[in-house]
């Protein structure tokens, strides 16, 4: 038989196999399960850290097999990928997790995926990204958001998701492990690959797709949908090196372009405005603390006893004036990075390497922004241009340009949290992980009051639960605007096809149906299972 048990350990007890076995037997007895000790085998499923109530504990969940071999759930097993036989072809726009996992899903049926990516392959992309800090330049087509692997490749590689109804999370994690991820992601409560490890894993996935007959076209920007007999049959794209226009045609088009591809929303608005709708998104800042402060708060001053637990995480959420204020993409032992996709804007994000061992910890702190919160200027512009759904996108663009104007080159505007709270200019800053650099700015004066006032109250609420969160060393860097898209591309609930544009299948973050690597990967799988 198979059952599950959970045990609690102190961090220093984690390596005591005798104690673990003893505690598992105790739990089996508590369940009144008859067993012979020699017949019991077990596999760790999940591990989480509990730093509440002034102590450090590990909660570990095990699958326990009694009198039978340890076996995998068939649903969790790695899929069998086949050589594409050429009888069907799908065009996939975007090489993020939705596009890559969608391509692998097609190859389970021997269907050829042709992936079109405006950005560069990972090695070249890495050098282009570095130029944002070293040369103060931004490539509009290859950056932290665009390129092989999508936005997640160079922004942390977090795999935690609550979207367990979308698909099999364990299967997604096992595929990552198959392509080189640390097997620990299968058992960690908040699995994380790391920015330093993820690019090679993504390249391994690409190599497998190519080996099985798939195609990749990097530095190739989609500019138009090909519509024949009222059906999307392909895309027109521009080769960004040769400036040659190319056509890619197939039996279906999967749109997996990510949340930062504003030009794709505009392209669809021109072709079929009824295919778009406005959705809630979030706007805020990156908050960076010295790592030792967050570790001390979360481990209740006992961080020296938690060396093996790594950098401390946090998750914060509150309500302020009927809007959520919450942390997003928390990066323990991480870095703040530039996430703009054009030279006339500034956007920030966070990342961590695999070991999460930098001197800082950061998180986005953002305010829920609903369609009805968009200033009238942008709603009227969107209506005038024939697509009301784009109002949030125009507002986002405005905020990012506002941030650029408050900065200096690629240096981001920043303010100490205590100065933000007291509405005063910051005269000096601590060392920051944000390598393009920061400049002093009164964020409280130019961030819209509907956002700034909620952030201020949100910080007060957070400080009640995490005493010391508001402190003289907490730095705010503007702005965080890309946690999700303000636009959704509509699709049928059953077929997952865009009703107004038959033959087009939107998926992933950019289409408004996912949030993060794992949920995007599952959405890409789900869409590609529907194609044929």
C-alpha positions as CSV (number, residue, x, y, z in Angstrom):
1,X,0.0,0.0,0.0
2,X,1.0,3.6,-0.3
3,X,0.3,6.5,2.1
4,X,1.7,9.9,3.0
5,X,3.1,11.1,6.3
6,X,4.5,14.4,7.5
7,X,7.2,14.9,10.1
8,X,8.7,17.9,11.8
9,X,12.5,18.3,12.4
10,X,14.9,20.9,13.7
11,X,17.3,22.0,10.9
12,X,20.2,20.2,12.5
13,X,18.2,16.9,12.5
14,X,17.6,16.8,8.8
15,X,20.6,14.5,8.1
16,X,19.7,12.0,10.8
17,X,18.3,9.1,8.7
18,X,17.7,7.0,11.9
19,X,15.6,9.7,13.4
20,X,13.6,10.3,10.2
21,X,12.9,6.6,9.9
22,X,11.8,6.5,13.6
23,X,9.4,9.4,13.1
24,X,7.9,7.9,10.0
25,X,7.2,4.7,11.9
26,X,5.6,6.7,14.6
27,X,3.3,8.4,12.1
28,X,2.4,5.1,10.6
29,X,1.5,3.8,14.1
30,X,-0.6,6.9,14.7
31,X,-2.5,6.1,11.5
32,X,-3.0,2.5,12.8
33,X,-1.3,1.0,9.8
34,X,0.1,-2.5,10.2
35,X,3.6,-2.8,8.8
36,X,6.8,-4.7,9.1
37,X,9.8,-2.3,9.4
38,X,11.7,-4.1,6.7
39,X,8.8,-3.6,4.3
40,X,8.7,0.2,4.6
41,X,10.3,2.4,1.9
42,X,9.8,6.1,1.5
43,X,10.5,9.1,-0.7
44,X,10.6,12.7,0.3
45,X,7.9,14.7,-1.5
46,X,8.0,18.3,-0.1
47,X,10.0,20.3,2.4
48,X,9.2,23.7,3.9
49,X,10.7,25.9,6.5
50,X,8.6,27.2,9.4
51,X,10.2,30.2,11.2
52,X,7.0,31.1,13.2
53,X,6.7,31.4,16.9
54,X,10.3,32.1,17.5
55,X,11.8,28.8,16.4
56,X,13.1,27.1,13.3
57,X,11.4,23.9,12.0
58,X,11.4,21.8,8.9
59,X,8.1,20.3,7.8
60,X,8.8,17.3,5.5
61,X,6.2,15.2,3.6
62,X,7.0,11.6,2.6
63,X,5.3,9.1,0.3
64,X,5.5,5.8,2.1
65,X,5.3,2.5,0.4
66,X,4.6,-0.6,2.5
67,X,5.2,-4.0,1.0
68,X,5.6,-2.8,-2.6
69,X,8.2,-1.2,-4.8
70,X,8.6,2.5,-5.0
71,X,7.0,3.5,-8.4
72,X,6.2,6.6,-10.2
73,X,2.7,7.9,-10.9
74,X,2.2,7.4,-14.6
75,X,1.0,11.0,-14.9
76,X,4.3,12.2,-13.5
77,X,6.5,10.2,-15.8
78,X,8.5,11.9,-18.5
79,X,6.7,12.0,-21.8
80,X,8.0,10.2,-24.9
81,X,9.0,12.6,-27.6
82,X,9.0,11.5,-31.2
83,X,10.8,12.6,-34.3
84,X,8.6,15.1,-36.2
85,X,7.2,13.4,-39.3
86,X,6.2,16.5,-41.2
87,X,2.5,15.7,-41.5
88,X,1.5,18.7,-39.4
89,X,3.3,21.9,-38.4
90,X,2.5,24.5,-35.7
91,X,4.0,28.0,-35.7
92,X,4.9,29.0,-32.1
93,X,5.6,32.7,-31.5
94,X,7.8,33.1,-28.5
95,X,10.4,30.8,-26.9
96,X,9.4,31.2,-23.2
97,X,8.1,28.4,-21.1
98,X,4.7,28.3,-22.8
99,X,6.4,28.1,-26.2
100,X,9.0,25.5,-25.2
101,X,6.7,23.2,-23.3
102,X,4.1,23.6,-26.0
103,X,6.8,22.5,-28.6
104,X,7.7,19.5,-26.5
105,X,4.0,18.6,-26.2
106,X,3.6,18.7,-30.0
107,X,6.6,16.4,-30.3
108,X,4.8,13.8,-28.2
109,X,2.6,13.4,-31.4
110,X,5.4,13.8,-33.8
111,X,4.1,17.3,-34.9
112,X,6.7,19.8,-36.0
113,X,7.1,23.0,-34.0
114,X,8.5,26.1,-35.7
115,X,9.5,28.6,-33.0
116,X,9.9,32.2,-33.9
117,X,11.7,34.4,-31.3
118,X,12.4,38.1,-31.7
119,X,15.3,38.0,-29.2
120,X,18.7,36.2,-29.3
121,X,19.7,32.7,-28.2
122,X,20.8,32.6,-24.6
123,X,24.6,33.1,-25.0
124,X,24.3,36.1,-27.2
125,X,21.4,37.4,-25.1
126,X,23.5,37.3,-22.0
127,X,26.1,39.7,-23.5
128,X,23.4,42.0,-24.8
129,X,21.8,42.2,-21.3
130,X,25.1,43.0,-19.7
131,X,25.4,46.1,-22.0
132,X,22.4,47.7,-20.1
133,X,24.8,48.1,-17.1
134,X,28.2,48.4,-18.8
135,X,27.2,50.6,-21.8
136,X,23.8,52.0,-20.6
137,X,22.1,50.7,-23.8
138,X,18.9,48.7,-24.2
139,X,18.2,46.4,-27.2
140,X,14.4,46.6,-27.9
141,X,14.3,43.0,-29.1
142,X,16.8,41.2,-26.9
143,X,16.8,42.0,-23.2
144,X,15.6,40.7,-19.8
145,X,12.1,40.1,-21.3
146,X,12.8,39.0,-24.9
147,X,15.0,36.1,-26.0
148,X,15.5,32.4,-25.6
149,X,13.6,31.1,-22.6
150,X,11.5,34.2,-22.1
151,X,11.5,36.6,-19.2
152,X,12.2,33.9,-16.6
153,X,15.6,32.9,-18.1
154,X,17.5,35.8,-16.6
155,X,15.1,36.7,-13.8
156,X,15.4,34.0,-11.2
157,X,13.8,30.8,-12.4
158,X,11.2,30.5,-9.7
159,X,9.0,27.4,-10.1
160,X,6.5,27.9,-7.2
161,X,2.9,28.0,-8.3
162,X,-0.6,27.5,-6.9
163,X,-2.0,26.6,-10.3
164,X,-2.4,23.0,-9.6
165,X,-5.6,22.8,-11.5
166,X,-3.9,23.7,-14.8
167,X,-2.0,20.5,-15.1
168,X,0.6,18.3,-13.5
169,X,3.2,20.4,-11.7
170,X,5.4,17.4,-10.9
171,X,5.6,16.5,-14.5
172,X,6.8,20.0,-15.4
173,X,9.5,19.9,-12.7
174,X,10.6,16.4,-13.9
175,X,11.0,17.7,-17.4
176,X,13.2,20.5,-16.0
177,X,15.3,18.0,-14.1
178,X,15.6,15.9,-17.3
179,X,17.2,18.8,-19.0
180,X,19.6,19.6,-16.1
181,X,17.8,21.2,-13.2
182,X,18.8,20.2,-9.7
183,X,16.5,17.3,-8.5
184,X,15.9,19.3,-5.3
185,X,13.2,21.2,-7.2
186,X,11.1,18.1,-6.9
187,X,10.9,18.3,-3.1
188,X,11.5,22.0,-2.2
189,X,8.3,23.8,-1.1
190,X,9.3,26.8,-3.2
191,X,11.4,25.3,-6.0
192,X,13.9,27.5,-7.7
193,X,16.4,26.9,-10.5
194,X,18.5,30.1,-10.4
195,X,19.5,32.6,-13.1
196,X,23.0,31.1,-13.4
197,X,21.7,27.6,-14.1
198,X,18.5,28.2,-16.2
199,X,20.1,29.3,-19.5
200,X,21.9,26.0,-20.0
201,X,18.7,24.1,-19.2
202,X,16.8,26.1,-21.7
203,X,19.4,25.5,-24.4
204,X,19.3,21.7,-23.6
205,X,15.5,21.9,-24.3
206,X,16.1,23.7,-27.5
207,X,18.7,21.2,-28.6
208,X,16.2,18.3,-28.0
209,X,13.5,20.1,-30.0
210,X,15.9,20.7,-32.9
211,X,17.2,17.1,-32.7
212,X,13.6,15.9,-33.2
213,X,12.9,18.1,-36.2
214,X,11.7,21.3,-34.7
215,X,13.0,24.7,-35.9
216,X,14.1,27.9,-34.1
217,X,14.3,31.3,-35.7
218,X,16.0,33.8,-33.4
219,X,16.2,37.5,-34.1
220,X,13.0,37.2,-36.0
221,X,10.1,39.6,-35.1
222,X,6.5,38.8,-35.9
223,X,4.8,41.8,-37.5
224,X,1.6,40.5,-39.0
225,X,-0.8,37.6,-38.9
226,X,-1.4,35.8,-42.2
227,X,-5.2,35.3,-42.6
228,X,-6.6,33.2,-45.4
229,X,-10.3,32.3,-45.7
230,X,-11.0,34.0,-42.4
231,X,-8.4,31.7,-40.6
232,X,-5.0,32.4,-39.2
233,X,-2.6,30.2,-41.2
234,X,0.7,31.8,-40.3
235,X,2.7,34.9,-39.6
236,X,4.8,37.5,-41.4
237,X,8.1,38.3,-39.6
238,X,11.1,40.5,-40.0
239,X,14.7,39.1,-39.8
240,X,16.3,41.7,-37.5
241,X,19.8,41.0,-39.0
242,X,19.1,40.9,-42.7
243,X,15.9,43.1,-42.6
244,X,14.3,40.5,-44.9
245,X,10.6,39.8,-44.5
246,X,9.7,36.2,-44.2
247,X,6.4,34.2,-44.1
248,X,5.9,31.2,-41.8
249,X,2.8,29.1,-42.5
250,X,1.5,26.0,-40.6
251,X,-1.6,24.2,-39.5
252,X,-2.0,26.4,-36.4
253,X,-0.4,29.5,-34.8
254,X,0.4,29.4,-31.1
255,X,0.9,32.9,-29.6
256,X,3.2,32.6,-26.6
257,X,4.8,36.1,-26.7
258,X,5.0,37.1,-23.0
259,X,3.6,40.0,-21.0
260,X,6.0,42.7,-22.4
261,X,5.3,42.4,-26.1
262,X,3.2,45.5,-26.4
263,X,3.5,45.5,-30.2
264,X,1.7,42.2,-30.4
265,X,-1.4,43.6,-28.6
266,X,-1.3,46.6,-31.0
267,X,-1.1,44.2,-33.9
268,X,-4.1,42.3,-32.8
269,X,-6.0,45.5,-32.0
270,X,-5.6,46.6,-35.6
271,X,-6.7,43.2,-36.9
272,X,-9.4,42.3,-34.4
273,X,-10.0,44.7,-31.5
274,X,-12.8,42.4,-30.2
275,X,-10.2,39.8,-29.5
276,X,-8.8,41.8,-26.6
277,X,-10.1,42.7,-23.1
278,X,-8.7,44.7,-20.3
279,X,-7.6,42.9,-17.1
280,X,-6.3,43.7,-13.7
281,X,-2.5,44.0,-13.3
282,X,-0.2,45.5,-10.7
283,X,2.1,48.5,-10.3
284,X,4.7,49.3,-7.6
285,X,8.4,49.2,-6.8
286,X,11.3,46.9,-5.9
287,X,12.1,46.9,-2.3
288,X,15.7,45.9,-1.4
289,X,17.0,45.1,2.1
290,X,20.4,43.8,3.2
291,X,19.9,40.1,3.3
292,X,21.0,39.9,6.9
293,X,18.0,42.0,7.9
294,X,15.4,39.8,6.2
295,X,17.2,36.7,7.5
296,X,17.1,38.1,11.1
297,X,13.4,39.0,10.9
298,X,12.3,35.7,9.4
299,X,14.5,33.5,11.5
300,X,13.7,35.5,14.6
301,X,17.3,36.6,15.2
302,X,18.5,33.0,14.9
303,X,19.9,33.2,11.4
304,X,23.3,31.8,12.6
305,X,21.5,28.5,13.3
306,X,19.9,28.5,9.9
307,X,23.0,28.4,7.7
308,X,21.8,25.3,5.8
309,X,18.4,26.8,5.2
310,X,19.7,29.5,2.9
311,X,18.4,33.0,2.5
312,X,15.0,33.7,4.1
313,X,11.9,34.3,2.0
314,X,8.8,36.3,2.7
315,X,5.4,36.6,1.3
316,X,3.3,39.7,2.2
317,X,-0.3,40.7,1.4
318,X,-2.7,43.2,2.7
319,X,-5.7,45.2,1.7
320,X,-5.6,49.0,1.4
321,X,-8.7,51.0,0.3
322,X,-10.2,48.0,-1.4
323,X,-7.1,47.1,-3.4
324,X,-4.5,44.4,-2.8
325,X,-1.0,45.4,-1.9
326,X,1.4,42.5,-2.0
327,X,4.9,41.1,-2.5
328,X,5.7,39.4,-5.8
329,X,8.7,37.5,-7.1
330,X,10.6,37.7,-3.8
331,X,14.3,37.1,-4.4
332,X,16.2,36.0,-1.3
333,X,19.9,36.5,-1.7
334,X,19.3,38.1,-5.0
335,X,19.7,41.2,-7.2
336,X,17.5,43.9,-8.7
337,X,17.8,43.9,-12.5
338,X,16.8,46.3,-15.3
339,X,13.8,44.8,-17.2
340,X,13.0,47.6,-19.7
341,X,12.3,46.6,-23.3
342,X,13.1,50.0,-24.8
343,X,15.6,52.9,-24.4
344,X,12.9,55.4,-23.3
345,X,11.6,53.5,-20.3
346,X,12.9,52.1,-17.0
347,X,11.4,48.9,-15.5
348,X,12.9,46.8,-12.6
349,X,12.6,43.2,-11.7
350,X,14.4,40.7,-9.4
351,X,16.6,37.6,-9.8
352,X,18.6,35.2,-7.7
353,X,21.4,32.8,-8.6
354,X,21.0,29.1,-7.7
355,X,22.8,29.5,-4.3
356,X,20.9,32.7,-3.4
357,X,24.0,34.0,-1.7
358,X,24.2,37.7,-2.5
359,X,24.2,40.4,0.2
360,X,20.7,41.5,-0.6
361,X,17.1,40.3,-0.6
362,X,14.4,42.0,-2.7
363,X,10.8,41.8,-3.7
364,X,8.3,43.6,-5.8
365,X,5.8,45.4,-3.7
366,X,2.8,46.2,-5.9
367,X,-0.7,47.6,-5.9
368,X,-3.6,45.9,-7.6
369,X,-4.7,48.0,-10.5
370,X,-8.1,47.3,-12.0
371,X,-9.4,48.6,-15.4
372,X,-11.6,51.1,-13.6
373,X,-8.5,52.5,-11.9
374,X,-6.9,53.6,-15.2
375,X,-6.9,57.5,-15.6
376,X,-9.4,58.9,-18.0
377,X,-6.7,60.2,-20.3
378,X,-5.7,56.7,-21.3
379,X,-9.3,55.2,-21.4
380,X,-10.3,58.0,-23.8
381,X,-7.3,57.5,-26.0
382,X,-7.9,53.8,-26.2
383,X,-11.6,54.3,-27.2
384,X,-10.6,56.9,-29.8
385,X,-8.1,54.5,-31.3
386,X,-10.8,51.8,-31.5
387,X,-9.7,49.4,-28.8
388,X,-10.8,50.2,-25.2
389,X,-8.9,47.1,-23.9
390,X,-5.5,48.9,-24.5
391,X,-6.1,51.6,-21.9
392,X,-4.1,49.8,-19.2
393,X,-1.2,49.2,-21.7
394,X,-1.1,53.0,-22.4
395,X,-1.1,53.7,-18.7
396,X,1.8,51.2,-18.1
397,X,3.8,52.8,-21.0
398,X,3.2,56.2,-19.4
399,X,4.5,55.0,-16.0
400,X,7.6,53.5,-17.5
401,X,8.4,56.7,-19.4
402,X,7.8,58.7,-16.2
403,X,10.3,56.5,-14.4
404,X,12.8,57.1,-17.2
405,X,12.4,60.8,-16.9
406,X,13.0,60.6,-13.1
407,X,16.2,58.6,-13.6
408,X,19.4,59.3,-15.4
409,X,20.3,57.3,-18.5
410,X,19.7,53.7,-17.4
411,X,20.1,54.6,-13.7
412,X,16.8,54.1,-11.9
413,X,15.1,56.6,-9.6
414,X,15.2,55.5,-5.9
415,X,14.3,56.5,-2.4
416,X,14.9,55.1,1.0
417,X,11.7,53.6,2.5
418,X,11.9,55.8,5.6
419,X,12.2,58.9,3.4
420,X,9.3,57.7,1.3
421,X,7.2,57.3,4.5
422,X,8.1,60.8,5.7
423,X,7.9,62.4,2.2
424,X,11.5,63.7,2.0
425,X,14.4,63.4,-0.4
426,X,17.1,60.7,0.2
427,X,20.5,62.3,0.5
428,X,22.5,59.1,0.5
429,X,22.1,55.5,-0.3
430,X,23.5,52.2,0.8
431,X,25.3,49.9,-1.7
432,X,22.7,48.3,-4.0
433,X,22.7,45.3,-6.2
434,X,21.2,47.3,-9.1
435,X,24.2,47.6,-11.4
436,X,23.1,50.3,-13.8
437,X,23.0,52.5,-10.8
438,X,20.4,54.6,-9.0
439,X,19.7,58.3,-8.5
440,X,17.8,60.1,-5.8
441,X,14.2,60.9,-6.6
442,X,11.1,61.8,-4.6
443,X,9.1,58.8,-5.6
444,X,6.3,60.0,-3.4
445,X,5.9,63.1,-5.6
446,X,5.5,61.5,-9.0
447,X,4.2,58.0,-8.5
448,X,0.4,58.4,-8.8
449,X,-1.1,59.0,-5.4
450,X,-3.5,56.0,-5.8
451,X,-0.4,53.8,-5.9
452,X,2.0,55.7,-3.6
453,X,-0.6,56.1,-0.8
454,X,-1.5,52.5,-0.8
455,X,2.2,51.5,-0.8
456,X,2.8,53.7,2.2
457,X,0.0,52.1,4.2
458,X,0.9,48.7,2.9
459,X,4.5,49.1,4.3
460,X,3.0,50.0,7.7
461,X,0.8,46.9,7.6
462,X,3.7,44.7,6.6
463,X,5.9,46.1,9.4
464,X,3.3,44.9,12.0
465,X,3.8,41.3,10.8
466,X,7.5,41.6,10.0
467,X,8.8,44.0,12.6
468,X,11.8,45.8,11.2
469,X,10.6,45.7,7.5
470,X,10.5,49.5,7.6
471,X,14.0,50.5,8.4
472,X,16.8,52.9,7.5
473,X,18.4,50.3,5.2
474,X,15.3,49.5,3.1
475,X,15.6,50.9,-0.5
476,X,12.8,51.5,-3.0
477,X,13.7,51.3,-6.7
478,X,11.2,52.4,-9.4
479,X,9.2,51.0,-11.1
480,X,7.8,47.4,-11.1
481,X,5.2,47.3,-13.9
482,X,5.6,43.9,-15.5
483,X,4.3,41.5,-12.9
484,X,1.5,40.7,-15.4
485,X,-0.1,42.0,-18.5
486,X,-3.0,44.6,-18.5
487,X,-4.5,42.9,-21.6
488,X,-6.0,39.5,-22.2
489,X,-6.3,37.9,-25.6
490,X,-9.6,36.1,-25.6
491,X,-9.9,32.4,-26.3
492,X,-12.7,29.7,-26.2
493,X,-12.8,27.8,-22.9
494,X,-12.9,24.5,-24.5
495,X,-10.9,24.7,-27.8
496,X,-8.5,27.4,-26.4
497,X,-8.8,29.0,-29.8
498,X,-9.3,32.8,-30.3
499,X,-13.0,33.0,-31.4
500,X,-12.5,36.1,-33.5
501,X,-9.3,34.8,-35.1
502,X,-9.7,31.0,-35.8
503,X,-6.4,29.2,-36.1
504,X,-4.8,31.4,-33.4
505,X,-4.2,29.9,-30.0
506,X,-3.1,32.4,-27.3
507,X,-1.3,31.0,-24.3
508,X,1.0,31.9,-21.4
509,X,1.6,35.1,-19.5
510,X,1.3,37.4,-22.5
511,X,-2.1,36.2,-23.3
512,X,-3.3,36.7,-19.8
513,X,-3.8,33.1,-18.8
514,X,-0.7,32.4,-16.6
515,X,1.7,33.9,-14.2
516,X,5.1,32.5,-13.8
517,X,7.2,29.7,-15.4
518,X,5.3,26.6,-14.3
519,X,1.8,27.9,-15.0
520,X,3.0,29.2,-18.4
521,X,4.5,25.9,-19.2
522,X,1.3,24.0,-18.3
523,X,-0.7,26.5,-20.3
524,X,1.5,25.9,-23.3
525,X,1.1,22.2,-22.9
526,X,-2.7,22.5,-22.6
527,X,-3.0,24.7,-25.7
528,X,-0.8,22.4,-27.8
529,X,-2.8,19.3,-26.8
530,X,-5.9,21.0,-28.3
531,X,-4.4,21.7,-31.7
532,X,-4.7,18.4,-33.5
